[in-house]
Amino acid sequence: MVDVMTIQKLAIKPKEALFGTKKLITRKGKRLEVIIPPGVKTGTLVKLSGALQITDGYYGDLFIQINVKNTRRIIYAISTIAILFIIISSIVITRNVTTSPNNDYSTVSNSPITVFKDKQPDEFSSYGKPIKLVNNDAAVDPTWKELRAFLISDKTDQQPYVYYSYECASYAEEVHNHAEARGIRAAFVAVVFSNEDVGHALNAFQTKDKGLIYIDCSGDLENGIGYDKVAYIEEGEELGALTIESARSFDYNFYKDFKDIEFEPLGIVEEVYIYW
């Protein structure tokens, strides 16, 4: 029996840290599967009980130390011309929306987003449980009035927030599926923050009269249940939210100018993934 803690490091992406993942690692020629739970941060230790019996030939636990990669782009100065070229290219890239080939949805946000259509978010999970989006081929884009009426009638926001069990991804999955069942086209949205190891999940709706609207119905540990909220997403800015009663505009500047912020900002928006 060896008492010394054996640690091996493993780097993962921010979205893998947010939603959990499975990884294969190699130690002394032997491969081991590591199940990473959602919500891990840099420095988190994941225990593989008895793994050293397989890799090192003696009984002991192997601890995997998680390192969440920083995805922010770093520009190296090679020459003045190269620097200018990279900066100009970066501006063009980050101001364009990346879409799947069949995407026919637009966005009112300046955020660098990736949009998928008719694709399951297989790379994400809700604490080991895959996100399963159930789409309705007959669903259509709503007006804001229709969307608001649906949100008020839907009770997903009243589900209790349960740490490591029912968190933001679960709320977003449920709101999506309830909306589609009601004939309202909805999207599942995953947000990666530049200043945090974890991100956030919410929903999006392409309304006929107000454009793209982000909706967050999730609760939190402190308050338990949630609220129907309009979320405000802008590249390089904090993700914020206001209750649907307070959201008289869906423009980010309205949120910034709002005097009585109702919910604490969650993090600085870096990447957004939208699944229709």
C-alpha positions as a printed Julia matrix, in Angstrom:
276×3 Matrix{Float64}:
   0.0    0.0     0.0
   1.52   3.31   -1.11
   0.48   6.43    0.78
   2.01   8.97   -1.6
  -0.56  10.7    -3.8
   0.13  10.06   -7.49
  -1.02  12.91   -9.73
  -1.18  13.15  -13.52
  -2.19  16.34  -15.31
  -4.85  16.59  -18.03
  -5.76  19.63  -20.13
  -9.35  20.06  -21.34
 -11.31  22.71  -23.22
 -13.61  25.22  -21.45
 -16.77  23.7   -22.95
 -15.63  20.23  -21.78
 -15.18  21.66  -18.28
 -18.64  23.22  -18.46
 -20.6   20.16  -19.59
 -18.34  17.25  -18.63
 -16.59  14.8   -20.92
 -14.75  11.49  -21.2
 -11.0   11.38  -21.91
  -8.45   8.65  -22.52
  -5.07   9.06  -20.87
  -1.9    6.98  -21.14
   0.3    6.05  -18.2
   3.26   3.69  -18.55
   1.86   2.29  -21.77
  -1.59   1.6   -20.33
  -4.72   3.51  -21.35
  -7.29   4.66  -18.83
 -10.67   6.32  -19.28
 -11.29   9.43  -17.2
 -14.85  10.69  -16.67
 -14.7   14.44  -16.12
 -17.76  15.74  -14.22
 -19.34  19.02  -15.37
 -18.3   22.2   -13.61
 -14.65  21.33  -12.97
 -12.07  24.11  -12.72
  -8.32  24.33  -13.09
  -6.76  22.44  -10.2
  -9.69  20.07   -9.67
  -8.58  16.51   -8.85
 -10.47  13.56  -10.35
  -9.81  10.28   -8.52
  -9.32   6.99  -10.4
  -9.67   4.43   -7.62
  -7.22   1.53   -7.85
  -5.85   2.67  -11.22
  -2.21   2.26  -10.16
  -2.77  -1.5    -9.98
  -3.22  -1.41  -13.76
  -0.51   1.08  -14.67
   2.17   0.71  -11.99
   1.66  -2.81  -10.71
   0.75  -1.92   -7.14
  -2.51  -0.9    -5.5
  -3.18   2.81   -5.32
  -5.35   5.63   -6.56
  -4.37   7.88   -9.45
  -5.48  11.52   -9.24
  -6.02  13.48  -12.46
  -5.38  17.2   -12.04
  -7.5   19.22  -14.44
  -6.16  22.2   -16.37
  -8.84  24.16  -18.25
  -7.25  25.64  -21.36
  -7.37  29.38  -21.94
  -8.86  29.73  -25.42
  -8.15  33.42  -25.82
  -6.04  34.12  -28.88
  -2.49  35.34  -28.39
  -0.82  37.39  -31.13
   2.94  37.24  -31.33
   4.93  40.18  -32.72
   7.01  39.0   -35.62
   7.15  42.19  -37.64
   5.14  45.36  -38.0
   3.49  44.15  -41.2
   2.66  40.76  -39.68
   1.11  42.38  -36.61
  -1.12  44.63  -38.72
  -2.18  41.7   -40.88
  -3.08  39.55  -37.87
  -5.04  42.34  -36.18
  -7.03  43.13  -39.32
  -7.7   39.44  -39.94
  -8.8   38.93  -36.34
 -11.29  41.79  -36.56
 -12.82  40.36  -39.72
 -13.03  36.85  -38.26
 -14.53  37.8   -34.9
 -17.15  40.02  -36.48
 -18.52  37.26  -38.72
 -20.95  34.6   -37.67
 -19.81  31.02  -38.33
 -22.73  28.86  -39.41
 -23.42  25.35  -40.49
 -23.97  24.93  -44.27
 -27.77  24.74  -43.93
 -28.17  27.52  -41.39
 -30.77  30.13  -42.25
 -30.84  32.08  -38.99
 -29.28  35.45  -38.25
 -28.2   37.17  -35.06
 -28.55  40.71  -33.76
 -25.49  40.3   -31.55
 -21.9   41.15  -32.44
 -20.67  38.08  -30.57
 -18.49  35.53  -32.39
 -20.94  32.65  -32.54
 -21.15  29.24  -34.14
 -24.61  28.18  -35.28
 -25.72  24.59  -35.93
 -28.99  23.42  -37.43
 -30.54  19.99  -36.84
 -27.52  18.87  -34.82
 -27.45  17.49  -31.3
 -24.93  19.13  -28.92
 -23.14  15.81  -28.49
 -20.03  17.47  -27.05
 -22.08  18.76  -24.11
 -23.81  16.9   -21.29
 -25.63  17.66  -18.09
 -23.48  15.9   -15.48
 -22.94  12.76  -17.53
 -26.4   12.82  -19.11
 -26.28  13.79  -22.81
 -28.34  16.79  -23.85
 -31.22  15.52  -25.99
 -32.98  18.17  -28.06
 -36.37  17.13  -29.41
 -37.23  19.23  -32.46
 -40.66  19.67  -34.01
 -40.62  19.96  -37.81
 -43.86  21.97  -37.63
 -42.47  24.51  -35.13
 -42.26  28.13  -36.29
 -40.62  31.34  -35.13
 -42.84  33.21  -32.64
 -43.56  36.87  -32.13
 -42.26  38.35  -28.89
 -45.81  38.37  -27.52
 -46.19  34.67  -28.29
 -42.79  33.85  -26.81
 -43.52  35.85  -23.66
 -46.87  34.05  -23.2
 -45.12  30.7   -23.54
 -42.45  31.61  -20.98
 -45.03  32.73  -18.45
 -47.03  29.52  -18.87
 -44.0   27.22  -18.86
 -42.88  26.18  -15.36
 -39.32  25.08  -16.08
 -38.01  28.1   -14.18
 -39.76  26.8   -11.07
 -37.68  23.62  -11.03
 -35.31  23.63   -8.03
 -31.66  24.15   -8.84
 -29.7   21.08   -7.67
 -25.91  21.27   -7.7
 -24.29  18.52   -9.83
 -27.72  17.29  -10.9
 -30.11  19.9   -12.32
 -28.27  23.04  -13.37
 -28.28  25.49  -16.3
 -27.94  22.88  -19.08
 -30.94  20.96  -17.69
 -33.07  24.12  -17.63
 -32.06  25.01  -21.21
 -32.75  21.48  -22.48
 -36.19  21.42  -20.88
 -37.21  24.89  -22.11
 -36.11  23.96  -25.65
 -38.14  20.75  -25.69
 -41.22  22.34  -24.12
 -41.16  25.18  -26.67
 -40.78  22.84  -29.63
 -43.67  20.7   -28.34
 -45.78  23.89  -28.29
 -44.84  24.62  -31.91
 -42.26  27.31  -31.1
 -38.84  26.93  -32.71
 -36.14  27.13  -30.05
 -32.37  26.82  -29.73
 -30.03  25.48  -27.05
 -27.17  27.91  -26.36
 -23.81  27.3   -24.67
 -21.67  30.29  -23.67
 -17.94  30.09  -22.91
 -16.47  32.85  -20.74
 -12.98  34.27  -21.17
 -12.47  34.92  -17.45
 -13.98  31.75  -16.0
 -13.29  28.01  -16.1
 -16.99  27.25  -16.51
 -19.65  28.68  -18.8
 -23.43  28.83  -18.99
 -26.33  27.31  -20.93
 -29.54  29.08  -21.98
 -31.91  29.37  -24.95
 -32.45  31.5   -28.05
 -35.53  32.32  -30.11
 -35.62  34.03  -33.52
 -38.73  36.19  -33.12
 -40.6   37.57  -36.11
 -40.77  41.12  -34.81
 -37.83  41.6   -32.39
 -35.08  39.47  -33.95
 -32.9   37.07  -31.97
 -33.69  36.98  -28.25
 -31.72  35.06  -25.63
 -33.74  33.6   -22.75
 -32.38  32.27  -19.44
 -34.81  30.44  -17.14
 -32.25  28.8   -14.85
 -32.1   29.14  -11.09
 -29.08  29.12   -8.77
 -27.96  27.64   -5.48
 -28.79  30.73   -3.44
 -32.31  31.32   -4.74
 -33.23  27.72   -5.59
 -35.78  28.29   -8.33
 -35.22  30.62  -11.25
 -36.97  33.36  -13.15
 -37.89  33.9   -16.79
 -35.14  36.28  -17.89
 -34.01  37.98  -21.07
 -30.26  37.43  -21.41
 -27.94  40.0   -22.97
 -24.91  38.7   -24.88
 -22.17  40.84  -26.41
 -18.6   39.94  -27.33
 -16.14  40.97  -24.64
 -18.93  42.07  -22.31
 -20.5   40.48  -19.24
 -23.43  38.16  -19.84
 -26.31  39.83  -18.05
 -30.03  39.23  -17.56
 -33.21  41.07  -16.68
 -36.66  39.68  -15.92
 -38.96  39.64  -18.94
 -41.05  42.31  -17.21
 -38.04  44.67  -17.06
 -36.69  43.95  -20.56
 -38.21  46.79  -22.52
 -35.45  46.45  -25.1
 -33.28  43.54  -26.26
 -30.28  45.68  -27.16
 -27.19  45.22  -25.02
 -26.87  48.98  -24.49
 -30.26  48.96  -22.78
 -28.93  46.41  -20.32
 -25.76  48.44  -19.72
 -27.77  51.58  -19.03
 -30.3   49.87  -16.8
 -29.96  51.45  -13.36
 -31.17  48.61  -11.14
 -29.45  45.46  -12.33
 -31.52  42.51  -11.08
 -29.05  39.64  -11.51
 -25.3   39.42  -11.07
 -23.4   39.21  -14.4
 -22.03  35.72  -15.0
 -18.81  36.29  -16.95
 -17.14  37.88  -19.98
 -18.51  36.39  -23.21
 -15.88  34.8   -25.44
 -17.63  32.11  -27.51
 -21.26  31.25  -28.18
 -22.62  27.98  -29.63
 -26.23  27.9   -30.83
 -28.02  24.64  -31.66
 -31.31  24.97  -33.56
